[in-house]
Amino acid sequence: MLSSPDLSFSRTLPLIVFNRLGELLQQMAQAVGSAALILTEAVLARIRIPVEWQKQRFTLVVSEQFSALLLGNIEAAEEESRGTDKEEIPFDSLNASLTFNSEAIAVFVSKLRNLFESNSYIYQNIAQYQQVLSPNDATLQTKFTLLLLEYLLPFVNKEVQTPRISIPLEGSSCQAVEDALTKQIAQERLLNQVTTQIRKSLDLPVIMDMAITQVREFLALDRLVIYKFVSSPVKNQNTSLNCQDSPPSVVNAQFIKQDCQQYGGCVVYESLATDSISSVLNYQEEDWLTRNSRCWEKYHQGFILAVDDVEKTYAFEDCLLNFLRKSKINAKLAAPIIFEDKLWGLLIAHQCNTPRNWTESEKSLLSSIAEQLAIAIHQSELMGSLREATRTLTQEKQTLEQRVIERTMALREALLAAEAASRLRSEFLATISHELLTPLTYVIGMSSTLLRWPLGELSQRQRDYLQTIHDSGEHLLEMINDILDLSQIEAGKTVLNISEFSLVKSAENILDSLLEKATSEKVTLKLDLQINPTYDLFNADSGRIEQILWNLLANAIKFTPEGGSVTLRLWVEDNTAIFQIEDTGIGIPEEKLPLLFEKFQQLDTPYHRRYEGTGVGLALTKQLVELHRGRIEVESTVGIGSIFTVWIPKQLK
């Protein structure tokens, strides 16, 4: 019955028997030769598998002459055993089936191949072996039958009972529970130690070294490393792993990149059990890191890689296996280090001398330690950013302080230079003005004397010339006096002569002095007194007040067309005299208002001058107002007129 190549059978077997059958198949595959493909469920360790595959165990042999499939399902065995006597249920048993049928094997291989669809390299390799499936050679089938009989004979012999593993007795069960609790407590204590160290220290290297040393000792590992991903290549003396006709691979012993593409990074921390175990510190991969591969996404989502036996898991990749053998890695367990949705690196455990079945508690512990290390890394990066920000702020503060000092010194020097230049200008103007006054007095005085001569001694033409000379001298004298006053004020040499005077009389005097000028310009002068007689007496420099009013009224008359009017309005509020000069003149454009009180500024262009003047009058007026601690404002509309308002507070004697 066993000689038929299409033989298949199914029954519940203890795990120890199932494993022995798998070893027999592997021995048979080795007898066939190197062309045979041997796969176990270990090859699925590095991929996410469907639920129906998670409780399956299998040994698959595929070659041209001999193929077999041993398949076991733990879940099915559990369902089959329900309702039976507990003491008769084998411990760790599974529902097993063994088949040599090429079609059944082909169906299984096809399902297995589809699990690796994202990895084109493994997918193609499985597909190639699927094509060589054919009925088994009768000689090889017979040879395996003999091996199987040799194994089964002891179990049919009455003297040797079929090995069964019964459910432990109550006492041993309690001991197992106690051992599990003790181990759980020890793991919690270790995790607490790592957490406490992270809270106490901000030194990341110290935390890393302490954590991996304690975890390695607790789990009895040969090597525990931390692999850090980087965004650019890391230069060191280690060589890269390059194999032709192989998929992209990582160049370090910690993270073998089977079907991933172009990661980058290196081992930054490691802890070794003994000096005889080789170091992989600073091992790195050859290519730059990309975030588009499936491997990156799996780790980014929290995938934990558990490889019990690299020989079985990496059966398709001879290049990687050779590298792992060279680094003496027989089993490995990798947990991602993630914080702020960023995959920083991997915490990787190595068993160097023998394969190792990683338990769920070991996977959970390594994952928890990786989470705590992520907290430490995040904490360190935050402190680093804070230190860098503090250092940057300190540098910027120092730079800013230095710039402020330099700017202050430059401004002080510029201010001193400006004050010196202003003082020199004022002194120059004062000197020139004094020098001009003497000859100008002679011009005005002598022309005035000649004008008083009898008409018979001078012709009318001569008298007109003398009048022009006299009027020009008077105008020049006004300008010189204005410039002299302005220079005296800017030089700080002007002192107000405070006295009590009548605001009404001063206003009337000013209007009387300008009446002739207004009449000649055909402009009407008006006086609008809105003052309470009680407040008529006022303390200020009456001469300067009249000078302010005269300048403003004369300016209003000059820019008011024939037939227009100029009104002086006067009232007192809160010990402040308010003078308002309103005209119906040409007005001032809004964009030129800021230039109105600047020295030597004329609002009409120098090439089309319609109005005489030097631009000193309003500048002097503003200086005189401010000398009284007052203010002056203007409102103007082009074509309608302007309103100048002056506020003069009552002065103390």
ZAGUDO-459045 format. One record per residue (C-alpha): residue number from 0; residue in one letter; x, y, z. Coordinates in steps of 0.2 Angstrom, whole numbers. Example, Ala and Ser with C-alpha at 12.3 -4.5 7.8 and 13.67 -1.06 7.14 Angstrom:
2
   i aa    px    py    pz
   0  A    62   -22    39
   1  S    68    -5    36
END
This chain:
653
   i aa    px    py    pz
   0  M     0     0     0
   1  L    14    12     4
   2  S    22     9   -13
   3  S     9    18   -23
   4  P    15    36   -28
   5  D    -3    42   -25
   6  L    -4    36    -7
   7  S   -12    48     5
   8  F   -17    46    23
   9  S   -24    57    37
  10  R   -25    54    56
  11  T   -22    64    72
  12  L    -3    62    78
  13  P     7    69    92
  14  L    18    83    88
  15  I    33    73    91
  16  V    28    60    78
  17  F    23    73    66
  18  N    41    81    68
  19  R    49    64    66
  20  L    40    62    49
  21  G    45    79    43
  22  E    63    74    47
  23  L    61    58    37
  24  L    55    68    22
  25  Q    70    79    24
  26  Q    82    64    24
  27  M    74    58     8
  28  A    76    75     0
  29  Q    94    75     4
  30  A    96    57    -4
  31  V    88    64   -20
  32  G   101    78   -21
  33  S   103    96   -22
  34  A    89    99   -35
  35  A    76    95   -22
  36  L    66   110   -13
  37  I    63   108     5
  38  L    51   120    14
  39  T    43   121    31
  40  E    31   133    39
  41  A    46   143    45
  42  V    47   151    28
  43  L    31   161    32
  44  A    39   169    47
  45  R    43   185    38
  46  I    27   189    30
  47  R     9   192    35
  48  I    -1   176    33
  49  P   -20   173    32
  50  V   -28   166    48
  51  E   -31   149    40
  52  W   -12   147    38
  53  Q    -7   152    56
  54  K   -10   135    64
  55  Q    -4   125    50
  56  R    13   115    50
  57  F    20   107    35
  58  T    35    99    27
  59  L    36   101     8
  60  V    48    91    -3
  61  V    48    95   -22
  62  S    59    87   -35
  63  E    58    79   -52
  64  Q    59    61   -45
  65  F    52    62   -28
  66  S    39    74   -20
  67  A    29    74    -4
  68  L    18    85     7
  69  L    16    82    26
  70  L     3    94    32
  71  G    -4    97    50
  72  N   -17   107    57
  73  I   -18   111    76
  74  E   -35   119    76
  75  A   -43   104    67
  76  A   -35    92    80
  77  E   -43   102    94
  78  E   -60   101    86
  79  E   -58    82    83
  80  S   -54    79   102
  81  R   -69    88   109
  82  G   -80    77   119
  83  T   -67    64   123
  84  D   -59    60   139
  85  K   -46    73   144
  86  E   -33    60   150
  87  E   -34    52   133
  88  I   -30    68   123
  89  P   -12    69   117
  90  F    -3    85   122
  91  D     1    96   107
  92  S    -7    84    94
  93  L   -12    89    77
  94  N   -23    82    63
  95  A    -9    77    50
  96  S   -10    71    32
  97  L     4    64    21
  98  T     2    63     2
  99  F    13    59   -13
 100  N     0    64   -25
 101  S     7    77   -37
 102  E    -9    85   -41
 103  A   -13    88   -22
 104  I     5    94   -20
 105  A     3   106   -35
 106  V   -12   114   -27
 107  F    -4   117   -11
 108  V    12   124   -19
 109  S     1   136   -29
 110  K    -7   142   -13
 111  L    10   144    -5
 112  R    16   153   -20
 113  N     2   166   -19
 114  L     7   171    -2
 115  F    23   178    -9
 116  E    15   187   -23
 117  S    23   204   -17
 118  N    40   196   -18
 119  S    43   192   -36
 120  Y    60   183   -32
 121  I    52   170   -21
 122  Y    36   169   -31
 123  Q    46   165   -47
 124  N    57   152   -38
 125  I    42   142   -31
 126  A    34   143   -48
 127  Q    49   135   -56
 128  Y    48   121   -44
 129  Q    30   119   -47
 130  Q    33   115   -65
 131  V    44   100   -61
 132  L    31    91   -51
 133  S    28    74   -58
 134  P    23    56   -51
 135  N    36    49   -39
 136  D    50    37   -45
 137  A    45    20   -39
 138  T    62    16   -32
 139  L    63    32   -22
 140  Q    45    29   -16
 141  T    50    12   -10
 142  K    65    18    -2
 143  F    54    31     8
 144  T    42    17    12
 145  L    56     7    20
 146  L    62    22    30
 147  L    44    25    36
 148  L    42     6    41
 149  E    58     7    51
 150  Y    51    21    61
 151  L    33    14    63
 152  L    39    -4    68
 153  P    43     1    86
 154  F    26     8    88
 155  V    17    -8    82
 156  N    28   -19    93
 157  K    19   -24   109
 158  E    34   -20   120
 159  V    35    -2   114
 160  Q    19     8   115
 161  T    16    22   104
 162  P    23    38   112
 163  R     9    48   119
 164  I    10    64   129
 165  S    -4    66   141
 166  I   -11    81   150
 167  P     0    85   165
 168  L    -7    80   182
 169  E   -14    94   194
 170  G     2    95   204
 171  S    13    98   189
 172  S     0   110   181
 173  C     1   121   197
 174  Q    20   120   195
 175  A    19   126   177
 176  V     8   140   181
 177  E    19   145   196
 178  D    34   145   184
 179  A    25   155   171
 180  L    20   168   184
 181  T    38   169   191
 182  K    44   172   173
 183  Q    30   185   170
 184  I    35   194   186
 185  A    53   194   181
 186  Q    49   202   164
 187  E    38   215   173
 188  R    53   219   184
 189  L    65   220   170
 190  L    53   232   160
 191  N    51   243   176
 192  Q    70   244   178
 193  V    72   250   160
 194  T    57   262   162
 195  T    65   269   178
 196  Q    82   271   170
 197  I    74   281   155
 198  R    65   293   168
 199  K    81   295   178
 200  S    93   299   164
 201  L    93   309   148
 202  D   109   301   142
 203  L   103   290   127
 204  P   119   280   125
 205  V   119   275   144
 206  I   100   270   142
 207  M   103   260   127
 208  D   118   251   133
 209  M   110   247   150
 210  A    94   241   142
 211  I   101   229   129
 212  T   113   222   142
 213  Q    99   218   154
 214  V    87   211   141
 215  R   101   200   133
 216  E   105   193   150
 217  F    87   190   154
 218  L    83   181   138
 219  A   100   172   138
 220  L   104   179   120
 221  D   120   177   111
 222  R   119   195   104
 223  L   106   209   105
 224  V   108   224    94
 225  I   100   241    90
 226  Y    99   245    71
 227  K    95   263    67
 228  F    88   268    50
 229  V    96   284    42
 230  S    92   295    27
 231  S   109   294    20
 232  P   124   281    18
 233  V   135   279    34
 234  K   153   277    29
 235  N   163   264    38
 236  Q   176   251    35
 237  N   164   236    35
 238  T   161   228    18
 239  S   144   226     9
 240  L   135   211     5
 241  N   134   210   -14
 242  C   127   194   -23
 243  Q   123   193   -41
 244  D   107   186   -46
 245  S   100   189   -29
 246  P    87   201   -23
 247  P    92   217   -14
 248  S    99   213     3
 249  V   105   222    19
 250  V   123   223    23
 251  N   122   219    41
 252  A   119   204    52
 253  Q   105   211    61
 254  F    92   215    47
 255  I    93   204    32
 256  K    82   213    19
 257  Q    75   198     8
 258  D    62   207    -2
 259  C    64   225     3
 260  Q    72   238    -7
 261  Q    86   251    -3
 262  Y    85   254    15
 263  G   100   262    24
 264  G   106   262    42
 265  C   118   253    53
 266  V   120   245    70
 267  V   123   258    83
 268  Y   122   248    99
 269  E   126   230   103
 270  S   128   218   118
 271  L   137   201   117
 272  A   136   186   128
 273  T   154   182   127
 274  D   170   188   118
 275  S   170   173   106
 276  I   154   180    98
 277  S   159   191    83
 278  S   154   210    84
 279  V   142   217    71
 280  L   143   235    77
 281  N   142   248    63
 282  Y   137   235    50
 283  Q   126   244    37
 284  E   117   241    21
 285  E   124   247     4
 286  D   109   257    -3
 287  W   100   272     3
 288  L    84   271    13
 289  T    67   272     5
 290  R    50   272    13
 291  N    41   264    -1
 292  S    44   246     1
 293  R    33   233     9
 294  C    46   228    22
 295  W    46   246    28
 296  E    27   247    29
 297  K    26   230    39
 298  Y    38   236    52
 299  H    30   253    52
 300  Q    14   245    57
 301  G    22   236    71
 302  F    27   219    63
 303  I    38   208    74
 304  L    49   196    64
 305  A    53   179    72
 306  V    64   168    64
 307  D    67   151    73
 308  D    79   144    60
 309  V    87   154    47
 310  E    90   138    37
 311  K    72   135    35
 312  T    66   153    34
 313  Y    78   159    20
 314  A    78   142    10
 315  F    77   152    -6
 316  E    91   164    -3
 317  D   108   156    -4
 318  C   117   172    -3
 319  L   108   178    12
 320  L   110   161    21
 321  N   129   162    17
 322  F   130   179    25
 323  L   120   174    40
 324  R   131   159    42
 325  K   146   170    41
 326  S   139   181    55
 327  K   134   165    65
 328  I   115   169    66
 329  N   104   154    68
 330  A    89   162    74
 331  K    83   180    76
 332  L    69   191    83
 333  A    66   209    78
 334  A    54   222    85
 335  P    52   239    77
 336  I    56   255    87
 337  I    43   268    82
 338  F    38   285    89
 339  E    28   299    82
 340  D    23   288    68
 341  K    41   287    63
 342  L    51   270    61
 343  W    67   274    69
 344  G    75   257    69
 345  L    74   239    75
 346  L    79   230    92
 347  I    86   213    86
 348  A    90   197    96
 349  H   102   184    89
 350  Q   104   166    93
 351  C   121   162    86
 352  N   125   143    90
 353  T   108   134    88
 354  P    90   138    81
 355  R    78   144    94
 356  N    59   143    96
 357  W    54   161   101
 358  T    40   161   113
 359  E    25   174   113
 360  S    32   180   130
 361  E    49   184   123
 362  K    41   192   108
 363  S    30   203   119
 364  L    45   208   130
 365  L    56   213   116
 366  S    41   223   109
 367  S    39   232   126
 368  I    57   236   127
 369  A    57   243   110
 370  E    42   254   115
 371  Q    52   260   130
 372  L    67   263   119
 373  A    57   273   107
 374  I    51   284   122
 375  A    70   287   127
 376  I    74   291   109
 377  H    60   304   108
 378  Q    65   311   125
 379  S    83   313   119
 380  E    78   321   103
 381  L    67   333   111
 382  M    81   338   124
 383  G    93   339   109
 384  S    81   350   100
 385  L    78   360   116
 386  R    97   362   118
 387  E   100   367   100
 388  A    86   379   101
 389  T    93   387   117
 390  R   110   387   109
 391  T   103   396    94
 392  L    93   408   104
 393  T   108   412   114
 394  Q   119   415    99
 395  E   105   426    91
 396  K   103   435   107
 397  Q   122   439   108
 398  T   122   444    90
 399  L   107   455    92
 400  E   115   463   108
 401  Q   131   466    98
 402  R   121   473    84
 403  V   111   484    96
 404  I   127   491   103
 405  E   134   494    86
 406  R   118   502    80
 407  T   117   513    96
 408  M   135   519    94
 409  A   132   522    76
 410  L   116   532    80
 411  R   125   541    94
 412  E   139   546    82
 413  A   126   551    68
 414  L   116   561    81
 415  L   132   570    87
 416  A   137   574    69
 417  A   119   580    65
 418  E   119   591    81
 419  A   136   598    76
 420  A   130   601    58
 421  S   114   609    64
 422  R   123   620    76
 423  L   136   625    63
 424  R   122   629    51
 425  S   112   639    64
 426  E   128   648    69
 427  F   132   651    51
 428  L   114   658    47
 429  A   115   669    62
 430  T   131   676    57
 431  I   126   679    39
 432  S   110   686    45
 433  H   119   698    57
 434  E   131   703    43
 435  L   117   706    31
 436  L   106   717    43
 437  T   119   731    43
 438  P   119   735    24
 439  L   101   731    23
 440  T    97   744    36
 441  Y   106   757    26
 442  V    97   752    10
 443  I    80   753    18
 444  G    84   768    28
 445  M    91   778    14
 446  S    77   773     1
 447  S    64   778    14
 448  T    73   795    16
 449  L    74   798    -3
 450  L    55   794    -4
 451  R    51   808     8
 452  W    60   821    -3
 453  P    49   834   -12
 454  L    42   828   -28
 455  G    51   841   -38
 456  E    68   835   -34
 457  L    64   817   -40
 458  S    55   811   -56
 459  Q    41   799   -54
 460  R    51   785   -62
 461  Q    65   788   -49
 462  R    52   787   -35
 463  D    46   771   -42
 464  Y    63   764   -42
 465  L    66   769   -24
 466  Q    49   762   -19
 467  T    54   745   -27
 468  I    71   746   -18
 469  H    63   750    -2
 470  D    49   736    -3
 471  S    62   723    -8
 472  G    73   728     7
 473  E    58   726    18
 474  H    54   709    11
 475  L    72   704    12
 476  L    73   710    30
 477  E    58   699    35
 478  M    66   684    27
 479  I    82   687    36
 480  N    73   690    53
 481  D    64   673    50
 482  I    80   664    46
 483  L    88   672    61
 484  D    74   667    73
 485  L    74   649    66
 486  S    92   647    68
 487  Q    91   654    86
 488  I    77   642    91
 489  E    86   627    83
 490  A   102   632    92
 491  G    92   633   109
 492  K    96   651   111
 493  T    78   658   111
 494  V    70   662   127
 495  L    52   666   128
 496  N    47   683   136
 497  I    32   678   146
 498  S    20   692   151
 499  E     1   695   153
 500  F    -8   702   137
 501  S   -25   704   129
 502  L   -28   691   116
 503  V   -41   701   108
 504  K   -30   717   106
 505  S   -16   706    99
 506  A   -28   699    86
 507  E   -34   716    81
 508  N   -17   723    80
 509  I   -12   709    68
 510  L   -27   711    57
 511  D   -24   730    56
 512  S    -6   727    51
 513  L   -11   716    37
 514  L   -26   726    31
 515  E   -16   735    18
 516  K    -9   719    11
 517  A   -26   711    11
 518  T   -34   726     2
 519  S   -20   726   -11
 520  E   -23   707   -14
 521  K   -42   711   -14
 522  V   -45   698     0
 523  T   -57   701    14
 524  L   -50   700    32
 525  K   -62   694    46
 526  L   -61   693    65
 527  D   -72   680    74
 528  L   -70   682    92
 529  Q   -78   668   102
 530  I   -69   672   118
 531  N   -76   675   135
 532  P   -70   692   141
 533  T   -65   684   158
 534  Y   -51   674   149
 535  D   -45   688   138
 536  L   -30   690   148
 537  F   -17   677   144
 538  N     1   673   149
 539  A    13   669   135
 540  D    26   678   124
 541  S    14   691   115
 542  G    27   695   102
 543  R    30   677    97
 544  I    11   675    97
 545  E     8   689    85
 546  Q    23   683    75
 547  I    14   666    73
 548  L    -3   674    69
 549  W     5   686    56
 550  N    14   672    47
 551  L    -1   661    46
 552  L   -13   676    40
 553  A     0   683    28
 554  N     2   665    21
 555  A   -17   663    19
 556  I   -18   680    11
 557  K    -5   675    -2
 558  F   -13   659    -7
 559  T   -31   666    -8
 560  P   -37   672   -25
 561  E   -45   689   -27
 562  G   -63   690   -20
 563  G   -59   677    -6
 564  S   -58   679    12
 565  V   -47   675    27
 566  T   -55   673    44
 567  L   -46   673    61
 568  R   -56   664    74
 569  L   -51   665    93
 570  W   -57   656   109
 571  V   -50   649   125
 572  E   -53   631   132
 573  D   -45   624   148
 574  N   -32   637   149
 575  T   -27   635   131
 576  A   -29   649   118
 577  I   -35   642   101
 578  F   -32   652    85
 579  Q   -40   646    69
 580  I   -35   654    52
 581  E   -47   649    39
 582  D   -46   654    21
 583  T   -55   651     4
 584  G   -38   649    -5
 585  I   -31   636   -17
 586  G   -30   622    -4
 587  I   -16   610    -2
 588  P   -15   592   -10
 589  E   -16   578     3
 590  E     1   570    -2
 591  K    10   587     1
 592  L     3   590    18
 593  P    18   581    27
 594  L    30   594    18
 595  L    21   609    24
 596  F    31   613    40
 597  E    48   608    33
 598  K    61   621    31
 599  F    64   628    14
 600  Q    50   618     6
 601  Q    39   626    -7
 602  L    23   616   -13
 603  D    23   623   -31
 604  T    37   617   -43
 605  P    53   628   -44
 606  Y    51   630   -63
 607  H    33   637   -62
 608  R    33   648   -47
 609  R    18   658   -44
 610  Y    20   663   -26
 611  E    35   671   -18
 612  G    43   664    -2
 613  T    58   654     5
 614  G    48   641    14
 615  V    54   647    31
 616  G    38   655    37
 617  L    28   640    42
 618  A    43   630    48
 619  L    47   645    60
 620  T    29   646    65
 621  K    29   627    70
 622  Q    45   630    80
 623  L    37   645    89
 624  V    21   635    93
 625  E    31   620   100
 626  L    42   632   110
 627  H    26   637   119
 628  R    23   618   121
 629  G     8   619   109
 630  R     4   611    93
 631  I    -2   616    76
 632  E   -13   606    63
 633  V   -20   609    46
 634  E   -35   603    36
 635  S   -36   607    18
 636  T   -46   603     2
 637  V   -39   608   -15
 638  G   -50   622   -23
 639  I   -60   625    -7
 640  G   -47   632     6
 641  S   -37   628    21
 642  I   -39   629    40
 643  F   -24   631    52
 644  T   -27   628    70
 645  V   -15   632    84
 646  W   -16   627   102
 647  I    -6   638   114
 648  P    -7   633   133
 649  K    -6   646   146
 650  Q    12   649   151
 651  L    19   650   169
 652  K    29   666   173
END
